């Protein structure tokens, strides 16, 4: 039986532990919340 070698590039793509909590999509979410929540409160204050 032959064993298949996994290329090093595919091993590197799976390991994502080097990113901090403010990287990538999570940072996008934080920025969206910082923009959307004050706008929502401002628009709500204009409503009679």
N, CA and C atoms as an extended XYZ file, in Angstrom:
144
Properties=species:S:1:pos:R:3:atomname:S:1:resname:S:1:resid:I:1 pbc="F F F"
N         0.847       -1.174        0.000 N   UNK     1
C         0.000        0.000        0.000 CA  UNK     1
C         0.896        1.242        0.000 C   UNK     1
N         0.538        2.196       -0.846 N   UNK     2
C         1.319        3.431       -0.946 CA  UNK     2
C         0.651        4.531       -0.125 C   UNK     2
N         1.453        5.326        0.533 N   UNK     3
C         0.908        6.474        1.255 CA  UNK     3
C         1.135        7.729        0.423 C   UNK     3
N         0.173        8.603        0.451 N   UNK     4
C         0.241        9.826       -0.338 CA  UNK     4
C         0.774       10.953        0.537 C   UNK     4
N         1.752       11.674        0.041 N   UNK     5
C         2.327       12.799        0.770 CA  UNK     5
C         1.466       14.043        0.580 C   UNK     5
N         1.219       14.757        1.663 N   UNK     6
C         0.464       16.005        1.605 CA  UNK     6
C         1.459       17.132        1.392 C   UNK     6
N         1.228       17.976        0.377 N   UNK     7
C         2.154       19.088        0.138 CA  UNK     7
C         2.168       20.072        1.313 C   UNK     7
N         3.300       20.709        1.508 N   UNK     8
C         3.452       21.651        2.615 CA  UNK     8
C         2.525       22.857        2.469 C   UNK     8
N         2.213       23.269        1.254 N   UNK     9
C         1.358       24.443        1.048 CA  UNK     9
C        -0.038       24.205        1.608 C   UNK     9
N        -0.566       23.011        1.463 N   UNK    10
C        -1.918       22.748        1.973 CA  UNK    10
C        -1.925       22.683        3.496 C   UNK    10
N        -0.837       22.267        4.099 N   UNK    11
C        -0.749       22.283        5.567 CA  UNK    11
C        -0.724       23.713        6.094 C   UNK    11
N        -0.048       24.590        5.382 N   UNK    12
C         0.046       25.978        5.804 CA  UNK    12
C        -1.298       26.687        5.678 C   UNK    12
N        -2.111       26.328        4.692 N   UNK    13
C        -3.384       27.000        4.478 CA  UNK    13
C        -4.372       26.674        5.596 C   UNK    13
N        -4.274       25.515        6.204 N   UNK    14
C        -5.208       25.101        7.235 CA  UNK    14
C        -4.908       25.798        8.555 C   UNK    14
N        -3.648       26.037        8.862 N   UNK    15
C        -3.245       26.625       10.136 CA  UNK    15
C        -3.493       28.129       10.119 C   UNK    15
N        -4.486       28.568       10.894 N   UNK    16
C        -4.824       29.990       10.951 CA  UNK    16
C        -4.713       30.517       12.378 C   UNK    16
N        -3.837       29.957       13.177 N   UNK    17
C        -3.736       30.359       14.579 CA  UNK    17
C        -2.907       31.618       14.781 C   UNK    17
N        -2.255       32.124       13.718 N   UNK    18
C        -1.394       33.287       13.885 CA  UNK    18
C        -2.164       34.604       13.796 C   UNK    18
N        -3.469       34.561       13.550 N   UNK    19
C        -4.266       35.781       13.464 CA  UNK    19
C        -4.786       36.166       14.837 C   UNK    19
N        -4.788       37.449       15.092 N   UNK    20
C        -5.309       37.946       16.353 CA  UNK    20
C        -6.821       38.106       16.300 C   UNK    20
N        -7.419       38.551       17.389 N   UNK    21
C        -8.879       38.690       17.431 CA  UNK    21
C        -9.402       39.840       16.578 C   UNK    21
N        -8.534       40.744       16.145 N   UNK    22
C        -8.982       41.883       15.354 CA  UNK    22
C        -8.617       41.752       13.885 C   UNK    22
N        -8.424       40.534       13.406 N   UNK    23
C        -8.011       40.329       12.024 CA  UNK    23
C        -9.178       39.862       11.172 C   UNK    23
N        -9.155       40.253        9.922 N   UNK    24
C       -10.082       39.713        8.938 CA  UNK    24
C       -11.524       40.135        9.124 C   UNK    24
N       -12.423       39.154        9.007 N   UNK    25
C       -13.846       39.435        9.021 CA  UNK    25
C       -14.323       39.974       10.360 C   UNK    25
N       -13.678       39.591       11.437 N   UNK    26
C       -14.091       40.090       12.744 CA  UNK    26
C       -13.845       41.594       12.850 C   UNK    26
N       -12.743       42.064       12.281 N   UNK    27
C       -12.469       43.502       12.267 CA  UNK    27
C       -13.515       44.231       11.429 C   UNK    27
N       -13.923       43.635       10.315 N   UNK    28
C       -14.979       44.230        9.502 CA  UNK    28
C       -16.278       44.350       10.292 C   UNK    28
N       -16.575       43.341       11.090 N   UNK    29
C       -17.786       43.374       11.903 CA  UNK    29
C       -17.719       44.492       12.935 C   UNK    29
N       -16.572       44.642       13.588 N   UNK    30
C       -16.420       45.714       14.577 CA  UNK    30
C       -16.582       47.090       13.932 C   UNK    30
N       -15.986       47.290       12.771 N   UNK    31
C       -16.091       48.582       12.091 CA  UNK    31
C       -17.532       48.844       11.680 C   UNK    31
N       -18.222       47.823       11.193 N   UNK    32
C       -19.625       47.993       10.813 CA  UNK    32
C       -20.473       48.359       12.023 C   UNK    32
N       -20.209       47.742       13.168 N   UNK    33
C       -20.976       48.070       14.373 CA  UNK    33
C       -20.702       49.505       14.818 C   UNK    33
N       -19.463       49.939       14.725 N   UNK    34
C       -19.119       51.302       15.138 CA  UNK    34
C       -19.817       52.325       14.253 C   UNK    34
N       -20.030       51.987       12.982 N   UNK    35
C       -20.694       52.913       12.067 CA  UNK    35
C       -22.211       52.809       12.165 C   UNK    35
N       -22.754       51.604       12.172 N   UNK    36
C       -24.198       51.404       12.040 CA  UNK    36
C       -24.948       51.761       13.318 C   UNK    36
N       -24.426       51.414       14.472 N   UNK    37
C       -25.172       51.643       15.720 CA  UNK    37
C       -25.396       53.130       15.993 C   UNK    37
N       -24.384       53.997       15.888 N   UNK    38
C       -24.679       55.432       16.090 CA  UNK    38
C       -25.642       55.996       15.039 C   UNK    38
N       -25.528       55.547       13.803 N   UNK    39
C       -26.452       56.010       12.766 CA  UNK    39
C       -27.869       55.575       13.103 C   UNK    39
N       -28.042       54.354       13.584 N   UNK    40
C       -29.374       53.866       13.945 CA  UNK    40
C       -29.954       54.677       15.100 C   UNK    40
N       -29.153       54.976       16.112 N   UNK    41
C       -29.646       55.794       17.227 CA  UNK    41
C       -29.997       57.211       16.769 C   UNK    41
N       -29.191       57.772       15.863 N   UNK    42
C       -29.486       59.108       15.349 CA  UNK    42
C       -30.798       59.114       14.565 C   UNK    42
N       -30.996       58.133       13.700 N   UNK    43
C       -32.226       58.068       12.934 CA  UNK    43
C       -33.437       57.811       13.824 C   UNK    43
N       -33.245       57.026       14.881 N   UNK    44
C       -34.337       56.780       15.818 CA  UNK    44
C       -34.701       58.061       16.573 C   UNK    44
N       -33.727       58.899       16.868 N   UNK    45
C       -34.025       60.136       17.581 CA  UNK    45
C       -34.795       61.124       16.706 C   UNK    45
N       -34.686       61.002       15.391 N   UNK    46
C       -35.427       61.877       14.489 CA  UNK    46
C       -36.887       61.453       14.344 C   UNK    46
N       -37.180       60.209       14.658 N   UNK    47
C       -38.544       59.687       14.521 CA  UNK    47
C       -39.429       60.232       15.641 C   UNK    47
N       -40.596       60.789       15.290 N   UNK    48
C       -41.444       61.395       16.355 CA  UNK    48
C       -42.088       60.389       17.262 C   UNK    48
